[in-house]
């Protein structure tokens, strides 16, 4: 991530880039440290995605594969303990409960919205847009993209998708293509300030030399690539 930041800075502000030169002490054992840092998360990713691609586990079941793999790696790193496991389980329960509360509220909202004829209103509005299906699809994607600046992915999925997706499907949009487009759009929301989660993750691991404004500027090319 640090190297990506440097490359991005070299495009927009070459004079501010920090030097890449390393001392002999820093080079010593660098390959081993890189392998040691990258191997565990790569093995975890391969175990989760590999279980799905190999047909061993469904996408839902692969979460348990990831959980077991994380515990094994934690134990191998001698950082596994009962208090840590208890805290992780408590955090997981809290997040899962929050998601279900959001799902319940969104379901009630969608039910009332449909009962009052809101779904037909959305369909008529999208169908009457100049440009046909393409314009309707573009409008929904634009709304989801803008909401991604301020809302979490779960809120967008549970509130916006049940309202817009049925209208788009009635207009003849392919459901698989629609799902892929929404997924890519939501992925871009992880990079858009001010509430992009990936930006907060990077802020948490970046050095103090990297300002939050630099992260916001540096993410622009990646957001553009996602949109393209």
Phi and psi in degrees as GROMACS dihedral restraints (atoms count N, CA, C in turn):
[ dihedral_restraints ]
;  ai    aj    ak    al  type     phi  dphi    fc
    3     4     5     6     1   -64.9    20    10
    4     5     6     7     1   -41.3    20    10
    6     7     8     9     1   -65.9    20    10
    7     8     9    10     1   -38.3    20    10
    9    10    11    12     1   -62.0    20    10
   10    11    12    13     1   -40.1    20    10
   12    13    14    15     1   -63.1    20    10
   13    14    15    16     1   -42.3    20    10
   15    16    17    18     1   -63.0    20    10
   16    17    18    19     1   -43.0    20    10
   18    19    20    21     1   -63.5    20    10
   19    20    21    22     1   -40.5    20    10
   21    22    23    24     1   -65.7    20    10
   22    23    24    25     1   -42.2    20    10
   24    25    26    27     1   -63.3    20    10
   25    26    27    28     1   -33.8    20    10
   27    28    29    30     1   -66.3    20    10
   28    29    30    31     1   -22.9    20    10
   30    31    32    33     1   -79.3    20    10
   31    32    33    34     1   -46.4    20    10
   33    34    35    36     1   -89.9    20    10
   34    35    36    37     1   -32.7    20    10
   36    37    38    39     1  -147.9    20    10
   37    38    39    40     1    78.1    20    10
   39    40    41    42     1   -60.6    20    10
   40    41    42    43     1   -30.5    20    10
   42    43    44    45     1   -70.4    20    10
   43    44    45    46     1   -20.9    20    10
   45    46    47    48     1   -94.3    20    10
   46    47    48    49     1     2.2    20    10
   48    49    50    51     1   -72.0    20    10
   49    50    51    52     1   134.5    20    10
   51    52    53    54     1   -73.0    20    10
   52    53    54    55     1   155.1    20    10
   54    55    56    57     1   -68.2    20    10
   55    56    57    58     1   146.6    20    10
   57    58    59    60     1   -97.3    20    10
   58    59    60    61     1     0.0    20    10
   60    61    62    63     1   -66.2    20    10
   61    62    63    64     1   141.6    20    10
   63    64    65    66     1  -122.4    20    10
   64    65    66    67     1   146.9    20    10
   66    67    68    69     1   -78.6    20    10
   67    68    69    70     1   167.1    20    10
   69    70    71    72     1   -63.5    20    10
   70    71    72    73     1   -35.1    20    10
   72    73    74    75     1   -65.3    20    10
   73    74    75    76     1   -36.7    20    10
   75    76    77    78     1   -72.2    20    10
   76    77    78    79     1   -32.8    20    10
   78    79    80    81     1   -73.0    20    10
   79    80    81    82     1   -27.3    20    10
   81    82    83    84     1   -62.9    20    10
   82    83    84    85     1   121.3    20    10
   84    85    86    87     1    71.2    20    10
   85    86    87    88     1    16.5    20    10
   87    88    89    90     1   -64.3    20    10
   88    89    90    91     1   -42.8    20    10
   90    91    92    93     1   -60.1    20    10
   91    92    93    94     1   -43.1    20    10
   93    94    95    96     1   -64.2    20    10
   94    95    96    97     1   -40.1    20    10
   96    97    98    99     1   -66.8    20    10
   97    98    99   100     1   -38.3    20    10
   99   100   101   102     1   -64.1    20    10
  100   101   102   103     1   -45.8    20    10
  102   103   104   105     1   -63.2    20    10
  103   104   105   106     1   -41.4    20    10
  105   106   107   108     1   -65.0    20    10
  106   107   108   109     1   -33.4    20    10
  108   109   110   111     1   -79.5    20    10
  109   110   111   112     1   -34.2    20    10
  111   112   113   114     1   -91.5    20    10
  112   113   114   115     1   -29.3    20    10
  114   115   116   117     1   -60.6    20    10
  115   116   117   118     1   -48.9    20    10
  117   118   119   120     1   -59.0    20    10
  118   119   120   121     1   -50.7    20    10
  120   121   122   123     1   -65.0    20    10
  121   122   123   124     1   -33.2    20    10
  123   124   125   126     1   -65.6    20    10
  124   125   126   127     1   -42.0    20    10
  126   127   128   129     1   -62.6    20    10
  127   128   129   130     1   -38.7    20    10
  129   130   131   132     1   -65.7    20    10
  130   131   132   133     1   -43.6    20    10
  132   133   134   135     1   -63.3    20    10
  133   134   135   136     1   -44.0    20    10
  135   136   137   138     1   -64.2    20    10
  136   137   138   139     1   -36.5    20    10
  138   139   140   141     1   -67.1    20    10
  139   140   141   142     1   -39.0    20    10
  141   142   143   144     1   -71.9    20    10
  142   143   144   145     1   -54.3    20    10
  144   145   146   147     1   -69.2    20    10
  145   146   147   148     1   -35.7    20    10
  147   148   149   150     1   -64.3    20    10
  148   149   150   151     1   -37.2    20    10
  150   151   152   153     1   -65.5    20    10
  151   152   153   154     1   -31.3    20    10
  153   154   155   156     1   -75.0    20    10
  154   155   156   157     1   -49.6    20    10
  156   157   158   159     1   -65.9    20    10
  157   158   159   160     1   -32.4    20    10
  159   160   161   162     1   -81.0    20    10
  160   161   162   163     1    -5.5    20    10
  162   163   164   165     1    78.0    20    10
  163   164   165   166     1    13.1    20    10
  165   166   167   168     1   -76.5    20    10
  166   167   168   169     1   -37.5    20    10
  168   169   170   171     1  -137.0    20    10
  169   170   171   172     1   151.3    20    10
  171   172   173   174     1   -77.9    20    10
  172   173   174   175     1   166.8    20    10
  174   175   176   177     1   -55.6    20    10
  175   176   177   178     1   -34.9    20    10
  177   178   179   180     1   -70.4    20    10
  178   179   180   181     1   -44.0    20    10
  180   181   182   183     1   -67.9    20    10
  181   182   183   184     1   -25.3    20    10
  183   184   185   186     1   -65.1    20    10
  184   185   186   187     1   -21.1    20    10
  186   187   188   189     1   -62.8    20    10
  187   188   189   190     1   -39.3    20    10
  189   190   191   192     1   -67.9    20    10
  190   191   192   193     1   -34.5    20    10
  192   193   194   195     1   -61.9    20    10
  193   194   195   196     1   -43.0    20    10
  195   196   197   198     1   -64.8    20    10
  196   197   198   199     1   -38.4    20    10
  198   199   200   201     1   -65.1    20    10
  199   200   201   202     1   -45.1    20    10
  201   202   203   204     1   -65.0    20    10
  202   203   204   205     1   -42.0    20    10
  204   205   206   207     1   -61.8    20    10
  205   206   207   208     1   -39.1    20    10
  207   208   209   210     1   -65.6    20    10
  208   209   210   211     1   -38.3    20    10
  210   211   212   213     1   -66.6    20    10
  211   212   213   214     1   -39.7    20    10
  213   214   215   216     1   -63.6    20    10
  214   215   216   217     1   -45.6    20    10
  216   217   218   219     1   -64.8    20    10
  217   218   219   220     1   -37.6    20    10
  219   220   221   222     1   -64.8    20    10
  220   221   222   223     1   -41.3    20    10
  222   223   224   225     1   -66.2    20    10
  223   224   225   226     1   -38.9    20    10
  225   226   227   228     1   -64.8    20    10
  226   227   228   229     1   -30.2    20    10
  228   229   230   231     1   -87.2    20    10
  229   230   231   232     1     3.7    20    10
  231   232   233   234     1    59.7    20    10
  232   233   234   235     1    35.6    20    10
  234   235   236   237     1  -120.7    20    10
  235   236   237   238     1    11.3    20    10
  237   238   239   240     1   -91.1    20    10
  238   239   240   241     1   132.2    20    10
  240   241   242   243     1  -152.2    20    10
  241   242   243   244     1   162.3    20    10
  243   244   245   246     1   -64.7    20    10
  244   245   246   247     1   -42.0    20    10
  246   247   248   249     1   -60.6    20    10
  247   248   249   250     1   -39.4    20    10
  249   250   251   252     1   -65.8    20    10
  250   251   252   253     1   -43.8    20    10
  252   253   254   255     1   -61.3    20    10
  253   254   255   256     1   -41.6    20    10
  255   256   257   258     1   -63.5    20    10
  256   257   258   259     1   -41.2    20    10
  258   259   260   261     1   -67.1    20    10
  259   260   261   262     1   -40.5    20    10
  261   262   263   264     1   -63.3    20    10
  262   263   264   265     1   -42.9    20    10
  264   265   266   267     1   -64.3    20    10
  265   266   267   268     1   -39.5    20    10
  267   268   269   270     1   -65.0    20    10
  268   269   270   271     1   -42.3    20    10
  270   271   272   273     1   -65.1    20    10
  271   272   273   274     1   -41.5    20    10
  273   274   275   276     1   -61.8    20    10
  274   275   276   277     1   -42.7    20    10
  276   277   278   279     1   -62.8    20    10
  277   278   279   280     1   -41.2    20    10
  279   280   281   282     1   -64.1    20    10
  280   281   282   283     1   -45.7    20    10
  282   283   284   285     1   -66.5    20    10
  283   284   285   286     1   -42.6    20    10
  285   286   287   288     1   -62.6    20    10
  286   287   288   289     1   -40.6    20    10
  288   289   290   291     1   -64.0    20    10
  289   290   291   292     1   -40.7    20    10
  291   292   293   294     1   -61.5    20    10
  292   293   294   295     1   -42.8    20    10
  294   295   296   297     1   -63.5    20    10
  295   296   297   298     1   -41.4    20    10
  297   298   299   300     1   -69.7    20    10
  298   299   300   301     1   -33.6    20    10
  300   301   302   303     1   -64.2    20    10
  301   302   303   304     1   -43.6    20    10
  303   304   305   306     1   -62.1    20    10
  304   305   306   307     1   -42.5    20    10
  306   307   308   309     1   -62.2    20    10
  307   308   309   310     1   -41.9    20    10
  309   310   311   312     1   -63.3    20    10
  310   311   312   313     1   -47.5    20    10
  312   313   314   315     1   -63.1    20    10
  313   314   315   316     1   -41.1    20    10
  315   316   317   318     1   -66.5    20    10
  316   317   318   319     1   -36.5    20    10
  318   319   320   321     1   -65.5    20    10
  319   320   321   322     1   -42.2    20    10
  321   322   323   324     1   -63.7    20    10
  322   323   324   325     1   -43.0    20    10
  324   325   326   327     1   -61.1    20    10
  325   326   327   328     1   -45.5    20    10
  327   328   329   330     1   -64.4    20    10
  328   329   330   331     1   -37.7    20    10
  330   331   332   333     1   -63.9    20    10
  331   332   333   334     1   -45.7    20    10
  333   334   335   336     1   -65.6    20    10
  334   335   336   337     1   -41.0    20    10
  336   337   338   339     1   -61.4    20    10
  337   338   339   340     1   -44.0    20    10
  339   340   341   342     1   -70.2    20    10
  340   341   342   343     1   -37.8    20    10
  342   343   344   345     1   -62.8    20    10
  343   344   345   346     1   -29.2    20    10
  345   346   347   348     1   -90.0    20    10
  346   347   348   349     1     6.1    20    10
  348   349   350   351     1    84.6    20    10
  349   350   351   352     1    16.3    20    10
  351   352   353   354     1   -66.8    20    10
  352   353   354   355     1   -33.0    20    10
  354   355   356   357     1   -62.8    20    10
  355   356   357   358     1   -42.7    20    10
  357   358   359   360     1   -66.2    20    10
  358   359   360   361     1   -34.5    20    10
  360   361   362   363     1   -64.4    20    10
  361   362   363   364     1   -43.2    20    10
  363   364   365   366     1   -65.0    20    10
  364   365   366   367     1   -41.9    20    10
  366   367   368   369     1   -62.1    20    10
  367   368   369   370     1   -44.1    20    10
  369   370   371   372     1   -65.3    20    10
  370   371   372   373     1   -38.7    20    10
  372   373   374   375     1   -65.5    20    10
  373   374   375   376     1   -42.9    20    10
  375   376   377   378     1   -71.0    20    10
  376   377   378   379     1   -37.5    20    10
  378   379   380   381     1   -68.8    20    10
  379   380   381   382     1   -28.1    20    10
  381   382   383   384     1   -88.5    20    10
  382   383   384   385     1     0.2    20    10
  384   385   386   387     1   -71.1    20    10
  385   386   387   388     1   138.7    20    10
  387   388   389   390     1   -67.4    20    10
  388   389   390   391     1   130.9    20    10
  390   391   392   393     1   113.1    20    10
  391   392   393   394     1    -7.6    20    10
  393   394   395   396     1    71.8    20    10
  394   395   396   397     1  -145.4    20    10
  396   397   398   399     1   -63.6    20    10
  397   398   399   400     1   -37.9    20    10
  399   400   401   402     1   -61.9    20    10
  400   401   402   403     1   -44.2    20    10
  402   403   404   405     1   -65.5    20    10
  403   404   405   406     1   -38.3    20    10
  405   406   407   408     1   -64.9    20    10
  406   407   408   409     1   -43.7    20    10
  408   409   410   411     1   -63.9    20    10
  409   410   411   412     1   -42.2    20    10
  411   412   413   414     1   -63.3    20    10
  412   413   414   415     1   -39.0    20    10
  414   415   416   417     1   -65.2    20    10
  415   416   417   418     1   -43.9    20    10
  417   418   419   420     1   -65.1    20    10
  418   419   420   421     1   -42.3    20    10
  420   421   422   423     1   -63.5    20    10
  421   422   423   424     1   -37.1    20    10
  423   424   425   426     1   -66.2    20    10
  424   425   426   427     1   -41.2    20    10
  426   427   428   429     1   -63.5    20    10
  427   428   429   430     1   -44.8    20    10
  429   430   431   432     1   -63.7    20    10
  430   431   432   433     1   -39.6    20    10
  432   433   434   435     1   -64.0    20    10
  433   434   435   436     1   -43.9    20    10
  435   436   437   438     1   -66.8    20    10
  436   437   438   439     1   -41.5    20    10
  438   439   440   441     1   -63.7    20    10
  439   440   441   442     1   -28.1    20    10
  441   442   443   444     1   -64.0    20    10
  442   443   444   445     1   -17.9    20    10
  444   445   446   447     1   -70.0    20    10
  445   446   447   448     1   -28.0    20    10
  447   448   449   450     1  -123.7    20    10
  448   449   450   451     1   -22.2    20    10
  450   451   452   453     1  -113.2    20    10
  451   452   453   454     1   156.1    20    10
  453   454   455   456     1   -74.8    20    10
  454   455   456   457     1   161.3    20    10
  456   457   458   459     1   -60.2    20    10
  457   458   459   460     1   -40.1    20    10
  459   460   461   462     1   -62.7    20    10
  460   461   462   463     1   -42.8    20    10
  462   463   464   465     1   -61.4    20    10
  463   464   465   466     1   -41.6    20    10
  465   466   467   468     1   -65.5    20    10
  466   467   468   469     1   -43.2    20    10
  468   469   470   471     1   -64.9    20    10
  469   470   471   472     1   -44.4    20    10
  471   472   473   474     1   -79.4    20    10
  472   473   474   475     1   -22.8    20    10
  474   475   476   477     1  -105.2    20    10
  475   476   477   478     1   -51.8    20    10
  477   478   479   480     1   -77.4    20    10
  478   479   480   481     1   -45.4    20    10
  480   481   482   483     1   -61.3    20    10
  481   482   483   484     1   -45.5    20    10
  483   484   485   486     1   -62.4    20    10
  484   485   486   487     1   -21.2    20    10
  486   487   488   489     1   -88.1    20    10
  487   488   489   490     1   -45.0    20    10
  489   490   491   492     1   -86.4    20    10
  490   491   492   493     1   -36.1    20    10
  492   493   494   495     1   -60.8    20    10
  493   494   495   496     1   -47.2    20    10
  495   496   497   498     1   -59.5    20    10
  496   497   498   499     1   -36.8    20    10
  498   499   500   501     1   -65.8    20    10
  499   500   501   502     1   -41.5    20    10
  501   502   503   504     1   -68.1    20    10
  502   503   504   505     1   -37.3    20    10
  504   505   506   507     1   -65.5    20    10
  505   506   507   508     1   -36.3    20    10
  507   508   509   510     1   -65.1    20    10
  508   509   510   511     1   -28.2    20    10
  510   511   512   513     1   -80.8    20    10
  511   512   513   514     1    -2.9    20    10
  513   514   515   516     1    99.4    20    10
  514   515   516   517     1    12.9    20    10
  516   517   518   519     1   -72.8    20    10
  517   518   519   520     1   135.8    20    10
  519   520   521   522     1   -65.9    20    10
  520   521   522   523     1   127.2    20    10
  522   523   524   525     1   -64.3    20    10
  523   524   525   526     1   -36.1    20    10
  525   526   527   528     1   -66.3    20    10
  526   527   528   529     1   -46.1    20    10
  528   529   530   531     1   -63.1    20    10
  529   530   531   532     1   -38.7    20    10
  531   532   533   534     1   -63.3    20    10
  532   533   534   535     1   -43.3    20    10
  534   535   536   537     1   -63.3    20    10
  535   536   537   538     1   -40.6    20    10
  537   538   539   540     1   -65.8    20    10
  538   539   540   541     1   -42.4    20    10
  540   541   542   543     1   -64.3    20    10
  541   542   543   544     1   -43.0    20    10
  543   544   545   546     1   -64.8    20    10
  544   545   546   547     1   -40.3    20    10
  546   547   548   549     1   -62.3    20    10
  547   548   549   550     1   -43.4    20    10
  549   550   551   552     1   -65.0    20    10
  550   551   552   553     1   -38.5    20    10
  552   553   554   555     1   -65.4    20    10
  553   554   555   556     1   -43.2    20    10
  555   556   557   558     1   -67.8    20    10
  556   557   558   559     1   -33.1    20    10
  558   559   560   561     1   -62.7    20    10
  559   560   561   562     1   -38.5    20    10
  561   562   563   564     1   -64.3    20    10
  562   563   564   565     1   -27.9    20    10
  564   565   566   567     1   -67.0    20    10
  565   566   567   568     1   -19.3    20    10
  567   568   569   570     1   -71.7    20    10
  568   569   570   571     1   -14.4    20    10
  570   571   572   573     1  -110.7    20    10
  571   572   573   574     1    -3.4    20    10
  573   574   575   576     1   -96.3    20    10
  574   575   576   577     1   125.5    20    10
  576   577   578   579     1   -71.3    20    10
  577   578   579   580     1   162.0    20    10
  579   580   581   582     1   -89.6    20    10
  580   581   582   583     1    -6.8    20    10
  582   583   584   585     1  -117.0    20    10
  583   584   585   586     1    31.5    20    10
  585   586   587   588     1   -72.5    20    10
  586   587   588   589     1   122.0    20    10
  588   589   590   591     1   -64.8    20    10
  589   590   591   592     1   -37.4    20    10
  591   592   593   594     1   -62.2    20    10
  592   593   594   595     1   -31.9    20    10
  594   595   596   597     1   -67.7    20    10
  595   596   597   598     1   -38.2    20    10
  597   598   599   600     1   -68.5    20    10
  598   599   600   601     1   -38.2    20    10
  600   601   602   603     1   -61.6    20    10
  601   602   603   604     1   -45.1    20    10
  603   604   605   606     1   -65.2    20    10
  604   605   606   607     1   -39.0    20    10
  606   607   608   609     1   -61.3    20    10
  607   608   609   610     1   -34.6    20    10
  609   610   611   612     1   -72.1    20    10
  610   611   612   613     1   -28.3    20    10
  612   613   614   615     1  -105.3    20    10
  613   614   615   616     1   -13.4    20    10
  615   616   617   618     1   -76.1    20    10
  616   617   618   619     1   157.6    20    10
  618   619   620   621     1   -75.1    20    10
  619   620   621   622     1   168.7    20    10
  621   622   623   624     1   -69.1    20    10
  622   623   624   625     1   -13.7    20    10
  624   625   626   627     1   -71.5    20    10
  625   626   627   628     1   -22.1    20    10
  627   628   629   630     1   -92.1    20    10
  628   629   630   631     1   116.9    20    10
  630   631   632   633     1   -84.3    20    10
  631   632   633   634     1   156.7    20    10
  633   634   635   636     1   -61.5    20    10
  634   635   636   637     1   -36.0    20    10
  636   637   638   639     1   -62.8    20    10
  637   638   639   640     1   -38.0    20    10
  639   640   641   642     1   -63.5    20    10
  640   641   642   643     1   -38.1    20    10
  642   643   644   645     1   -65.3    20    10
  643   644   645   646     1   -43.4    20    10
  645   646   647   648     1   -61.3    20    10
  646   647   648   649     1   -42.4    20    10
  648   649   650   651     1   -68.2    20    10
  649   650   651   652     1   -41.6    20    10
  651   652   653   654     1   -68.6    20    10
  652   653   654   655     1   -21.0    20    10
  654   655   656   657     1   -83.4    20    10
  655   656   657   658     1   -12.6    20    10
  657   658   659   660     1   -56.0    20    10
  658   659   660   661     1   -48.9    20    10
  660   661   662   663     1   -60.0    20    10
  661   662   663   664     1   -35.1    20    10
  663   664   665   666     1   -70.9    20    10
  664   665   666   667     1   -37.1    20    10
  666   667   668   669     1   -64.8    20    10
  667   668   669   670     1   -42.0    20    10
  669   670   671   672     1   -61.2    20    10
  670   671   672   673     1   -42.4    20    10
  672   673   674   675     1   -62.7    20    10
  673   674   675   676     1   -41.0    20    10
  675   676   677   678     1   -63.6    20    10
  676   677   678   679     1   -41.5    20    10
  678   679   680   681     1   -65.8    20    10
  679   680   681   682     1   -41.4    20    10
